[in-house]
Amino acid sequence: MTDKIEVGDFLIVQRQKYTKLQKFNNLNTIVNLGKDQVELRLAENHPYQTTFHLVPKQERGKRIYTLDALSTPSEIRNLKELLIKESGNDNRNIIDDRQSQALTTEEILKLREECESSSEVISKLVENSKSFATKTEYSQEKYLKRKEKKYFEYITIRRPSIRLLADIYWRLDPEKVLGVRFDTLSQIISYSGVCSVGNYLMYESGTNGLLPAAMLNSIGAETDGKLVHLHPGNVAQKQALLAMSYPTEQEARCVSVNIYSVLRHFYQTTEVDNGKEAEIEQLKKEVVVVADEPAIVEQEKEGLIQTDGSNKRKQEEMTEGSDVSAAKQIKLDKQKQSWEVENETAASIMKEKFDSLVIVAKEHPYSILKALLPFVKPSRPVVIFSTSREILTECYVDLKTEASVTYLRVISNWMRQYQILPNRTHPDVTMSGSSGYLLTGYTIGN
């Protein structure tokens, strides 16, 4: 991992408070910021945290920009110091009649093409505003911030971090991360006790890889920690994990496997049975998202293999006249080997047992919890997240009855964001409400 921007990296493109995750695929990569298109080719080999000036390209009808790196961010002008010269005492005599701006829309568009910087455009708007000088200083600052947001001509390219990714996913669609906000994510990591040593077990059913990325970030690179990431789908969601660009040795500490596949593999390769196959089948019925071994599912679609009721892989039956090529068969064997090796790796860690269990599921978590609790060592933390308090209350009652987990607590998260400015400190006008609930506790040894 280098400190310079390279082709193939995931980038965080920031324009004022707006941030966007972008893959720098090649030198022709373009990032869309609203109606503006920005070419990233000239960002290559510049250090992260570099601020770039957006230079418009002369293409009629399109707002396409190239990048020009600033030697220092201080080159960005402070509009407040430049344009606020006098202010009014209050706004009682200002009437919003849409007539305060003397420039027409056509004239403003022409200014954007003629002016070399956004500061010049905003200066012209202020000069031609009939009410700007009579506004209070606070109103003038808000006016400049709105115009600066619209015409701002600088971007900063940052390296992805867990905090930035969590904020981006939450802003785009909280459901894409199962409603896990950053403050809740930090509590999950804290209560689970993830650190550089130990084995950790996690089940999540769709957070774009944010949960495994955060836990792997806490484990670190040059450590002995291991993470088994269970998921219900054919392929694990790993966008956030890939965006973090962890070193190879750190990525290798996370094993992502299908929950049903690895449980079946574990019980088939150990002497412990006691009807576990039936329990796994029951778990599949109760969980909404159902999937079999990734390689098998893809092969079933092509009709190359068959599976019985227990989803055990049978030997492919080659019939006369089959057009399956040798190369395709080799490819299928490699696919089988990939998921089988991952299952074997995860199962070997499961035999050692885990130092904590984390469940973040869109399904009812109790069946998953019951299936995974035997793999957790005594006196180890258990953390379950859900957007529904009632679901966690049910789990709380069942765990109390079974006496398998102690020190049970249901916690709600509610975070207030404040604007901190001189003489203007107050909560934000709009903010998100609850970010779900956590059920925490510690396992009891047999």
Buried (B, 14 or more C-beta within 10 A) or exposed (E): EEEEBEBEBBBBBBBEEBBBBBBBEEEEBEBEBEEBBBBBBBBBEBEBEBBBBBBBEEEEEEBBBBBEEBEEEEEBBEBEEEBBEEBBEEBEEBEEEEEBBEBEEEEBEEBEEEBEBBBBBBBBBBEBBEBBEBBBEEBBBEBBBEBBEEBBBBBBBBBBBBEBBBBBBBEEEBEBBBBBBBEBBBBBBEBBBBBEEBBBBBBBBBBBBBBBBBBBBBBBBEBEBBBBBBBBBBEBBBBBBBBBBBEEEBBEBBBBBBBBBBBBBBBEEEEEEEEBBEBBBEBBEEBEBEBBBBBBBBBBEEEBBEBEEEBEBEEBEEEEEEEBEEEEEEEBEEBBEEBBEBBBBBBEBBEEBBBBBBBBBBBBBBBBBBBBBEBBBEEBBBBBBBBEBEBBBBBBEBBEEEEBBEEBEBBEBEEEEEEEEEEEEEEEEEEBEBBBBBBBBBBBEE
